[in-house]
């Protein structure tokens, strides 16, 4: 029945009614964040299989918040208006999820982490990073995600979500679609490291490839971080998803690497140029 509510656009009303019937809000939200096409669906489905967790949406993005979260990330100037609405909706979702803890895969919440922690001090962020070659390949095959780069001038500029600042805007205009997608990946990686440094107790950094290659060890880390009493079931891994980067041509892989290195060479990003994790990822 609830799946049909999503299909027919009635999910928002369902959440409002469910939250109204539950006054308890003892749980905490678990936000899966990162750039799109990084395996957030895979992680969300793995988490929701645990008896102490629920996402209320059967492994999909939550329609009650996802569009607003994305809108706020793309148009930061509107945040004073949008963020309070988002916070209020998460409070309802927490009540609707009770007595289990809420899992949410609205990945653009990466850009709202400080506001979310301020409203939900016990919240946890699973920060998922996937190698840029596989991410860009996936972006190129997803129309909605691809269109952010194609229609970039529709949005406010500078735009941290897209990776556009005053220093690189002229270069961005001349970039190929592959390069623009790569810039969005590195902008999100930069933001991920920033969030990790600002709220370290609330963040667990995960590599998608590590999660797929050794799910037991990495899900054990997630279990301990979330304070769950029982372990996760080992998920089934699609081997093809690990090797998507192999579908790119060598010129495209070279263009991705070049775009990322150009981005980190800008003034003020010296710390990013020496990031050992980034260097490891680019070497894959």
C-alpha positions in Angstrom: 0.0 0.0 0.0 2.6 2.7 0.9 4.5 2.0 -2.4 1.4 2.8 -4.3 1.2 6.1 -2.3 4.6 7.1 -3.7 3.5 6.1 -7.2 0.3 8.2 -7.0 1.9 11.2 -5.4 0.1 10.7 -2.0 3.3 10.0 0.1 3.4 13.5 1.6 -0.1 13.1 3.1 0.8 9.6 4.3 3.8 10.9 6.2 1.8 13.8 7.8 -0.9 11.4 9.0 1.7 8.8 10.2 3.7 11.5 12.1 0.6 12.9 13.7 -0.3 9.5 15.2 3.2 9.1 16.6 4.3 11.7 19.3 7.7 10.0 20.0 10.9 11.2 18.4 13.5 9.3 20.3 15.5 8.1 17.2 18.1 10.0 15.2 18.4 10.6 11.5 21.1 8.8 9.4 22.0 10.9 6.3 23.7 9.2 3.4 25.5 12.0 1.6 28.0 12.5 -1.2 27.7 13.3 -4.9 25.0 11.6 -7.0 25.8 8.3 -8.7 28.1 7.2 -5.8 26.2 4.1 -4.7 23.8 5.8 -2.3 21.0 3.5 -3.3 23.1 0.5 -2.7 24.0 1.7 0.8 20.4 2.8 1.6 19.0 -0.6 0.7 21.7 -2.3 2.8 20.9 -0.1 5.8 17.1 -0.4 5.5 17.4 -4.2 5.7 18.4 -3.8 9.4 15.7 -4.3 12.0 16.6 -1.1 13.8 16.4 1.1 10.7 13.9 2.3 8.1 13.9 4.7 5.2 10.1 4.6 4.8 10.5 4.5 1.0 11.8 1.0 0.2 15.2 2.0 -1.0 14.2 5.1 -3.0 14.9 8.8 -2.4 12.3 10.2 -0.1 9.9 12.4 -2.1 8.9 14.3 1.0 12.3 15.9 1.2 14.5 15.1 -1.8 13.4 17.8 -4.2 13.7 20.5 -1.5 17.1 19.3 -0.4 18.4 19.4 -4.0 16.8 22.8 -4.6 18.5 24.2 -1.6 21.9 22.8 -2.6 21.6 24.2 -6.1 20.4 27.6 -5.0 22.1 28.4 -1.7 20.7 32.0 -1.8 17.3 30.5 -1.0 18.5 28.5 2.0 17.0 30.8 4.7 13.6 30.0 3.3 14.0 26.4 2.3 16.1 24.9 5.2 13.5 25.5 7.9 11.0 23.6 5.8 13.4 20.8 5.3 14.1 20.6 9.1 10.4 20.5 9.8 9.9 17.7 7.4 12.7 15.6 8.9 11.1 16.1 12.3 7.9 14.5 10.9 9.8 11.7 9.2 11.6 10.9 12.5 8.2 10.6 14.2 6.9 8.5 11.3 9.9 6.2 11.5 9.7 5.6 15.3 10.6 3.4 17.0 13.3 2.7 14.4 15.9 5.2 13.3 15.4 7.0 10.0 17.7 6.4 7.0 17.7 9.1 4.4 19.6 9.1 1.1 19.0 12.7 0.0 22.7 13.0 -1.0 22.7 16.8 -1.5 22.4 17.1 2.3 26.2 17.1 2.1 25.7 20.9 1.6 23.4 21.3 4.6 25.3 19.2 7.2 25.9 22.1 9.6 22.3 23.1 9.7 21.1 19.5 10.1 23.5 18.9 13.0 22.3 22.1 14.7 18.7 20.8 14.6 19.6 17.1 15.2 22.7 16.9 17.3 22.7 13.1 17.4 22.4 12.8 13.6 24.9 10.6 11.8 26.3 11.2 8.3 27.6 8.3 6.1 29.8 10.1 3.7 30.1 7.9 0.6 32.8 8.5 -2.0 33.2 6.6 -5.3 36.0 6.9 -7.7 35.4 9.8 -10.2 35.7 7.7 -13.3 32.8 5.4 -12.4 30.8 8.4 -11.1 31.2 10.4 -14.3 30.4 7.4 -16.5 27.2 7.0 -14.5 26.4 10.8 -14.7 26.7 10.7 -18.4 24.0 8.0 -18.5 21.5 9.7 -16.2 19.6 12.5 -17.9 18.6 14.5 -14.8 22.1 14.5 -13.3 23.7 15.2 -16.7 21.3 18.2 -17.3 22.8 20.0 -14.2 26.0 20.3 -16.1 24.4 21.0 -19.5 22.1 23.7 -18.1 24.5 25.2 -15.6 23.8 28.8 -16.5 20.2 28.4 -15.3 21.5 28.3 -11.7 23.0 30.9 -9.4 26.7 31.5 -10.1 29.0 31.0 -8.3 27.6 27.6 -7.5 29.4 25.3 -5.1 27.2 22.3 -5.9 28.4 22.4 -9.6 31.9 23.4 -8.7 31.8 26.8 -10.4 33.5 29.8 -8.7 34.8 33.1 -10.0 38.2 31.7 -10.7 37.1 28.9 -13.0 33.8 30.2 -14.6 35.4 31.1 -18.0 37.2 27.8 -18.2 33.9 26.0 -17.2 32.1 27.5 -20.1 34.6 25.9 -22.5 34.6 22.5 -20.8 33.2 19.3 -22.3 30.4 17.5 -20.5 32.8 15.0 -19.1 35.0 17.7 -17.6 32.0 19.5 -16.0 30.9 16.2 -14.4 34.4 15.7 -13.1 34.4 19.2 -11.6 31.2 18.5 -9.8 32.8 15.3 -8.4 35.8 17.1 -7.0 33.7 20.0 -5.6 31.7 17.4 -3.7 34.9 15.7 -2.5 36.2 19.0 -1.3 33.0 19.6 0.6 33.0 16.1 2.0 36.4 16.7 3.5 35.2 20.1 4.9 32.2 18.5 6.6 34.4 15.7 8.0 36.7 18.3 9.6 33.9 20.4 11.0 31.7 17.7 12.6 34.1 14.7 12.9 32.0 12.9 15.6 29.0 12.9 13.3 30.7 11.6 10.2 31.9 8.2 8.9 33.8 8.4 5.7 33.3 5.4 3.4 34.7 4.4 0.0 32.2 2.7 -2.3 34.8 0.4 -3.7 35.9 -0.7 -0.2 32.3 -1.3 0.7 31.8 -3.5 -2.3 35.1 -5.4 -2.0 34.9 -6.0 1.7 31.3 -5.4 2.8 31.6 -7.3 6.1 34.5 -5.2 7.5 33.0 -1.9 6.3 29.5 -2.6 7.5 31.0 -3.6 10.8 32.4 0.0 10.9 28.9 1.3 10.1 27.3 -0.8 12.8 29.7 0.5 15.5 29.3 4.1 14.3 25.5 3.9 14.5 25.5 2.0 17.7 23.4 -0.9 16.4 23.1 -4.0 18.5 23.2 -6.5 15.7 25.3 -6.8 12.5 24.1 -6.2 8.9 23.3 -8.9 6.5 26.0 -9.1 3.8 24.6 -7.5 0.7 24.8 -8.9 -2.8 27.3 -6.8 -4.8 26.9 -6.2 -8.6 30.4 -6.7 -9.9 29.7 -4.6 -13.0 29.0 -1.5 -10.8 32.6 -1.7 -9.4 34.1 -1.5 -12.8 32.0 1.1 -14.6 35.1 3.2 -15.1 36.3 0.6 -17.6 33.5 1.7 -19.9 35.2 5.1 -20.4 37.6 5.8 -23.2 41.2 6.7 -22.3 40.7 10.3 -23.6 37.7 10.6 -21.3 39.6 9.2 -18.3 42.5 11.6 -19.0 40.0 14.5 -19.3 38.5 13.6 -15.9 41.9 13.5 -14.2 43.0 16.8 -15.9 39.8 18.6 -14.8 40.2 17.5 -11.2 43.9 18.5 -11.1 43.1 21.9 -12.6 40.4 22.4 -9.9 42.7 21.6 -7.0 45.5 23.8 -8.4 43.4 26.9 -7.7 44.5 29.3 -5.0 43.4 28.2 -1.5 43.2 24.5 -2.3 46.7 23.6 -1.4 45.5 21.2 1.3 43.4 19.3 -1.2 46.5 18.8 -3.5 48.2 16.8 -0.7 45.1 14.8 0.3 46.4 11.2 0.4 42.9 9.7 0.0 42.3 11.8 -3.2 45.7 10.8 -4.6 44.8 7.2 -3.9 41.5 7.5 -5.7 42.9 9.2 -8.7 45.5 6.4 -9.1 42.8 3.8 -9.6 
